């Protein structure tokens, strides 16, 4: 007699949200079972991998392993985005607006938005624009980004309780997607979705960013929170949590100490050119198993590993 696995009963479904427009638009969500549990029910589409770029040259902050695949384009966000799409097969681009950070470059909002606009015009895949989690600066920047990206159905992140009215209104006006960001807590994620709904944002225009830590930096807590969101959405019919989930993996993993230590500084940690790649891939896979629908990644080798994993699991 063939083995028959025990099957979970599900009563909910993750909503579908479409990023971008035209032939390259990407729809995420739709699953009616736990991640990769295709033997239990319907998973209409696989999770997606997005690749990040920065709107400034990150050479001073990045280790050699991170810089190597992009060494020729790090100072040019447009060329960087094109390389991710044309050479590394990126299905989505995430523009990290690091130059806007008031504690660093603090570039004017108009200048930041103009740089983002150039990227939007250079690629035909969906784009997520990621701010610096400063309410005042993000509100200023994202209002301009929303206007310049009118008609492109961007995803704008992070939209937090302290700025959801300002950024949410801009997303409503120009028909973009809100990435609702809360600090690793199920109830806070639900509450922000309720606030956005009260503002008038449609459930078809919300993606959850529960925030996350990389491997060794709170990953297990992030995993448990995303898993609990999936449980509430799929088995407890909690309609306010039935949104796709995005996780900003690359940015978290590559800023950790272990990802940047040289072979001389940490000989016991192995080859530094592979160490952070594996840290990034492992973090992404763990969060996909928890329920993430989009993982934002940096290194093309890590991207390839994760895409192969998704293909096998689907």
N, C-alpha and C positions, 0 to 999 in steps of 0.2 A: 504494500500500500504506500502510495506516495505521501511524502510529508506535507501536512496542511498547516500552515502558520495560523496562529490565533489572529483574528482581525478585530481592529478597533472600530466602534461605531462612531461616525461623524455626523454632526448636524449643521455645520457651518461651512463657509467657503471664503477664501481670501478674495477680495475684490480685484478686478482687473483695472490697471491704470496704464495709459499709453503715454509714452514720452516721445517727443519729436513729431514730425509730420512726414507725409509722403512715403516712398517705398522703404526708407530706412527707419521708419518709426518702430519703436520697440514697446511691446505690451508685456507687462510683468504681472504676476499674481495669477489668480484663477484656481489655485490648487484647493482640493477638497479633502485632502488627507495630510498627514504629517510629512515633512520633507523626505523625498525619495521613496515614500511608501506606495509605490505604484501598484503593488500587489493588493492594496486595500481599496483603491479607488482612483479617481481621475487626477492626473497632473497634466494639464493641457500644454504646458510649455516649461522648458528648463529655466533655472535661475540664470541671471546674466552677469557678465564681468565687464565692468567699466574701467577705463584707464585714466589716471589723473595726470594733469599738467599743472604747472604753476604759472602765474602771470608775471613772475620775476625770475631772474637767474638764481637758482638755489645752490650754486656751486660752493659757496662758503659754508653751507649747512649740511651738505650731503657727503657721505663717504664715497670712496672710489667705486665700490660695487654698484651703488645706486646711479652714479653719474655715467658709467661706462656706456650703457645702451643709447644714451641721449646726448653724449658729449658734444656732438656737432649742432645741436638745436636748443640747448638749455637756455640760451639768451634770447630765443625767438619763439614765443608761445604759439604762433601760427604754424611755423615749421614743425614744432614739437607735436602739435595736435595732428597735423597731416601725417607725420611719421607713425604715430600711434595707430591711425586708421589704415594707412596704405601699406605699412611694413609689418605691423604687429596685429592687424585685424581687429582693432578695437571696435566694439559695437556701440559704445557710448564713450563720451569724453566728459570728464569732470574737471572744471577749471577752478583751481584753488586760488582765491584772490588774496594771496599772502601779502601783496604790496599795500593793501589797505590797512593793515594792522596798525592801530594807533601807537602801539608799543615798539614798532619797528620803522618801516619806511613811511607809513602814514600818508600815502599818496592821495591826492584829491579824488573824490568819488567820481567826478567826470572823467578823469584820466583812467581810473580803474575800469569803468564801464566801457570806455572807448577801446581798451585792450581786449575786453571780453567780446565786444562786438566784432572785432577783427577775426577772432576765433570762430564765432558763430557763422560768419560769412565764408570761412575757409573750409569747413567740413559739412558733410550732409548727414551725419549721424546725430542722434539726440545728445543734448548737452545739459549737464547739471552744473550750476554755478554755486560754489561753496564759499561762504563768507568766513569771517574771523571770530564769530561769536562775541562781537561787541555790538550791543543793541543799537547804539546811536549810529555807529559807522555802517553797520550792515543795513540798517533801514535806509540810510542815505544812498549807499551804493546800489542796493537791490531795487530800489524804485527806478533808478536810471537803467539798470540792466533789464528790468522787466519791459520798460518802454522800448529799448533798442532791440530786444528780442521778440517784439510783438509778432505773432503769427508762427513762431517756431516751437511753441509749447515746451518751454524750458522747465526744468525742475530747479527750484531755488531753495538753498539750504545754508545754514540751519535757521529755521523759523522757530523761535522760542517764545515762552510765555511773555517775556519782556518786550517783544517786538512783533508779535503775531498780528496785531491790528494794522500796523503800518505796512509790513511786508505782505501780509495776507490780502490787504486791500489792493496792493499793486498786482498781485497774482490774479485776483478777481478781475481787475480792469483789463489785463492783457492776456487772460486765459492761460496762465501758467500753472504748474504743479507746485504745491507746498510740501516741503520736506519738514515734517513736524518733529522737532528735536527736543528730547528730554533726557535728564541725567540718570540713565539706567534704573528705571523704576516703572513698573507696569501701571500703577495708578496714575502717575504723572503723564504717561503716554496717553492714557485714556482721557484724562482731563483736558489735555491740549487739543485732542481731536474734537472733543465736545465744544470747546471754545471756538475752534475754527468753524465748526458747523453752525454755531450761533452767529458767527460773522457772515456766513453765507457761502463758505467754501464747500463745494460738492465733495461727496465721498469719493467720487471718481478722480478727484484732483489732490488727493492726500497720500503721501508715502511716509511711513514712520522711520525716523532715525532714533533708535534707542540709545545712541552713543555706545562706544565700545572701547575696550583696552586690547592691546596686542598680547601675544603669547608671553606669559609670565607677568603681565601687567593688568590683571583683572579680567582676563579672558573668561575664566570659569563663571564669574558673576554676570558678565555680559551674556554668556551662553544661557544661563538659567533664566534671565529676564526675557530674552527673545523666545525661549522655549515656552515660558509661561504665557507670553502674548499669543503664541500659536495655539496653546491648549485652550485658552479662553475663547479665541476666535473660532476654532474648529470643533470643539467639543462642548462648549458652554454657551454657544450662540451669542457671544458678546459682540454686538454689531459695531461698537465703537472701536474695536481692535481688529476688525477684519480688513486691514490695509496691508499692502506689500511693505516689506522692510528693506531698508538700505543701510549698509555698514561701511564706514570710511576706513578700511583696513590698512591700506598702504601708508597713509599719513600717520597712523598710530604705531605701526610696527617699526618703521624706519627711523622714528625719532627716539627709539629706545637705546639705552647704552650698549646693550649686547649686539645690536645690529650694526653698530659703528666702530666697535673695537677692532684694532688691527691684530694681525697674527702675533706680533711682538707683545702687545698688551694682554692678549688672552690666548696663549697657545693651546690651552686645554679646550677651547671652544671650536676648534677646527678651522677649516678654510673660510676666511672672511668673505670671499667672493660668492660662497654658496650659503653661508650661515643665515644671513637675513632673507635670502630668497626662500629658504625652507621655513623660516619663521613666518614670513608673509603667507606662503602657501598653506601652512598648517592652520594659521589663524583664520584664513578665508574658508577652508574646508570645515573647520569646527563651526563657524557661524552659519554656513550653508546647512549643516546638519541641524542646527538650532532652528532654522526657518528663514534665513535671509533670502531675499529675492534678487538683490543687487549687491555685489561686493565691489568696492572701489579699490583698485590695485595699482601698483607702481611698476614693478620690474617685469619685463616681458617673459622671463623664464618662469617666474611664479605664476604669471597669467596662463602660460601654456600648461603647467602642471594642473592648475585648477580647472581649466577647460577640459582637459583629458579626464579628470575625475568626474566632472559633471556628466560628460558623455557616457562614461561607463555606468554611472549610477542611474541614469535615465533609461 
